[in-house]
Amino acid sequence: MKMRSAYLGYKEAIAIPEHESAQCKILVDYDGNICLLSYNTIVCKVNTDGWFCINGLYSRTTIKHIGWFMRYISAHFSTSVSYYDAKRCYEHDLVMNVKSKEAVTYEDFNEKQYAEMRTA
C-alpha cells in the first residue's frame, strides 16, 4: 500500500475505530509513539511511556477528533482520559502521563527526562 506523504516516517496509519471516514488518522511511528493527524496537522502525541502532549485545539471538528483519539488512548493504555484532559494540557501548557494522570509543565518535563537519562 502506498502511503500519503503526510504519513511518511510512520509505520502505520490507522483509521479511528467507528470513525473510519473522518479526516483524521492515528499514526504510529517506528519507535511506537502514537500521534493524531487531523486533516494535515499533527495535533497531539503520546510516547511509549504514556506522556501526552498537544499542539492546539484548532477547530470544532479537530476537537471531536481529539475526543476520539483520547478514547482510543484510554483503551490502548487501559486508562481513562478524555478530551477535557487534553484541553487542560493545552490551556495550561502541560504534559500529562495518561497512565498515572501526573501532569507537569513542559519545562519540568524536560528536566525530568534529563534527570532520568543521567540515572539510566
N, C-alpha and C positions, 0 to 999 in steps of 0.2 A: 504494500500500500504506500502510495506517495503521500508524504505529509505536507500540509500547508507550510509556507515559510514562517508563520507565527509559531509553529510547533517545532521548528528546527532547534536542536540542542536538548530536546526532551525525548525520553524513552517511550512515553505513552501519552496519548490524548484521549481522555475518557469523557463520554457524554454524561452529564449528571443524571443519575437514575430518576426516572419519572419526568424528566425534562429534556429528553434527547434532542428535541427540535429547537431548543433555546440557543441563543447566540452566546453560549459560554461553554467552556470545557475545563475539565480538571486535567492539569498537566503534571506528569511525574518525571522528574529529571533523573539522570543516571546515578545520582547519589541517594535517591529515594525521597527527596524533598517534593512536597505537593503544592501546586500553585493553582490559583483560579485565574483563568483567562476569560475576561468579559469583553466581547467584541474583539478588539485587538490590543487590549491592555491587561497586563499582569496586575491584578488588583490586590491579592494577598497571597501569603505563603506560609506553610507550616514545614519546619525542618524535621528530620528524623527523630529528634529528641522531644518533639512536641511544641517547640516555640513558634508562636504565631505572630506575624506582623502584617500590617495592612497599609496600603499606599493612599487610599482615599475611598470615599463613598460614591462619588461620581453622580450617577443618575438614579431615578426611581427604579429603572429596570436593573441596573447593576446592584442596587440594594437587594432586590429579590434574589439575584444570582449569589450574593454574599450569604444570604439566609440559607439557600440550598447548599452552598459549599460548607457552611458551618454544620448543617445536619449530616452531610457526608463525613466530615471530620469527626463528628461525635461518634458515628458508627465505626469509623476506621480506628480510632484510638480508644473505643469503649468508654466514652466520657459523655458529658452533656455540656455543650457550648452552643450559643445562639448568635443571631445577628446582633443582639444587644451587647454581647461581649465584644464583638468586632467593633461596634460603634464606639464603645467605651475606650478601646485601644486607640482608635483613630483620634477621638476627641481629646484624649489626654496624653497622646504620643507615647503609648505603652507597647511593650512586647509581653505576650501572655503565654504561659505554658498551658496547653489545653488539657494536659493530664492532671496537673495539680492546681490549676487556676491561679498560680502565682503570676503576678503582673509587676513588671519593673519598667523603668524608663529605658529608652534606647541607650542612654549614657551608662546607666548601671549595668545593663545587659552586656554591653561591650566590655566593661571592666570585669564582669563575672566570667565571660568567655575567656578573657585573657588570663585571669587567675586560674581557671580550670586547665588551660593549656599548660601553664607553668608547673602545675602539680601533677600532670599526667606523665 
